[in-house]
Amino acid sequence: MPGKLTSVEIYTTSHRVLGRITPGSAGIYSFLNVPTTSYLEVESAHLSRLHQPGKLAGRFPVLWLVKTEIVAVLLSSRIELGPSGMARGGYSTTVPHAVHIALHGYELRGTVETAGKFNFGALMFEGDRIFVPLYAAEITAILFPNVRAESAALLFNRNMVDTMAQLPREERPHPAPPASPPPAA
């Protein structure tokens, strides 16, 4: 496959997949939300079962996943998402909202960005995208709490969401302080 490979960590309801995908120049957000493709091709895939996280179930040159069965795709950097902005009129900035999400055997915590006030209905039901970005995210398997990961950005399948809540102020993640330069020698 031509193009730049991007490393991903993918969770389904029963498995964890590590591998690489080729999203093209538009980024992973656009690639996963293309409505004309129902599957995802993962190269150099390592497959493990959730109930045996330390044991490799298989190594495959290519593994195909059905998009509707993917719970979340974790990325190492926010830049790998590509453009994920919403089309909206006028000039407005996005507002971060810290949320807790339960979906098909997992709990997610992180930040979603919307144009203004948090609107669950708009986030979940407007538009035709399947995968929604979550930033400064952590994912935990409910039945296997030792299966846990953190990511700068992930995409979750909004069709699998059971519940979503805004986090109380005292539970919101605090942004990391800016790195200070090293002392001069």
N, C-alpha and C positions, 0 to 999 in steps of 0.2 A: 504494500500500500504506500503511495507517495505521501509526502507531507511530514510534519513534525509530530513525533510521538509524545504523548503526555501521560505521565504516571497517574493512576487513579486507584482508589480503594472503594470498592462497590459492595453494598450490603443488600441482600435479598432477605426474605423472611426466614430462610434456612441456612444461607451461606454467606461467606465473605470472600471476595475476589480481589486479588491484587494483580495489576497488569498495566498495559499501556493501550491507549486509543489514539486515533488520528482524527482530531475534531475539525481540521481545516482552519482556514484563516479567520473564521467568524467566532471561534472560541467554543468551549464546551456547552455553554448555556444554549446557544443557537443550535448546535449540533444535536443535543438531546431533545430539543423541542421541535425538531422538524417533523411535521405531521405525516409525511409520506414514508417514513421509515419506522418499522415496528420493532426493530432489534438493534442491539449494540454489539459490535465486534471488538473483542478484547484480545490483544496479542500478548504473548509471554505470560499467560494467566496462571496464577497460583490460586487454587481453590481450597478452602477449609470450611468445615462444618462449624456452626455456631456452638454446638454443645461440646466440640473438641477443638478449641481455638488454637492450641499449640501443635496440633497434628495436621499435616498436609494431606488433603484428600486426593489431590491430583495436580499435575503440572501439564499444561497444554499449550502448544504453539499458538492456537487460536481457540477462543471460547466465545460462543454467542449467547447473549442474554436478551430475553424479551423485555422491552422497555417498561411495559405495564407492571412487571413483577419486580422491578428495581425499587427499593425503598429509598436509598440515598447513595450519592456519588460524592466522595470526599476528594478534595484537591489540596495540593500543598501551598498554593498561593491564590489570592483573589484575582490576580491578573489572568490566570488560566481560564476563568469564567468567560472572558470576552465581554462585549457590551451586553448588559442585561437591563438597560433602562426601560422604563415604561413610556409609551407614547402619551403625551399630555400637552394640553395647550398652555400657552403663556410661559412665564418664567417661574419656576419653583424648584426648590431643592428637595432632596429626599431626606426623610427623618428616620433615624434608627429607632426600632422598638425591640426591646428584649422580650423574648417569648420562650415558653415551654410548650413543646409539641409532643403528643403521643400518636404514634402511627405504627400499625401492624407489628407489634412486638418490640418496639423501640421507643425511647424517649430522647428528644432532641432539646438542646438549649442553645440559644444563640440570638442573633440580631437579624431581623428582617428590616428592609428599608421600603418605605412607602412615600407617596407624595402627600405629606401632611399627616393628619390625624389617622390613627390606626383604624382600619376598616376591614374586619374579618371577611365579610361578604365579598368585597372587591378582591381581596387577596386570594381567596379560595375559589371563587366562581366566575370572575370576569376574565375574558380572554380565553385563548385556546392552549395556553402553555400547560404542560404536564409538570415540569420541574421548576421549583421556585428556589432562589438562592437564600442561603442562611449563612451569616458571617460570624466569625469568632465562635465556631460551633463545637459542640460536643455531642456524641451519640453514645447511648448505652442500651444494650439489649436487656429487656425487662426480665426475661427468664434466666439469662446468663450474665449477671452484672459484672463479671470479670471481662466480658467483651465490651470494651469501651475505647473510644478514640476521640481525639481532638483534631480540629482542622481550621485553617484560616478561612476556608469557604467550603460549603457543600451545597449540593442541589438535592432537595427532597421531593418525593412524589406526592403532589398535593391530593391526588385521588385516593391515597391511602391514609390520610389524616383522620384520626378519631376525635382528638380534642386539641385545642390550642388556647393558651392563656398568656396574657401579658404578665411578666414577672413583677412582683412588688419591688419598689425602689431599693430595699435593703438586699435583694437577691440579684440585682442587675450586675453584670460583670463590669469591672472598672477598667477603663482603657489603660494600657501599659504606658508608663512614663517614657518620654523620649530618651533615647540613648545619649549619654553624655560622652563627649570626646575623651580619649585616653589622656592621662596627664602627660605634660611635656617632659621630656627627659633632660 
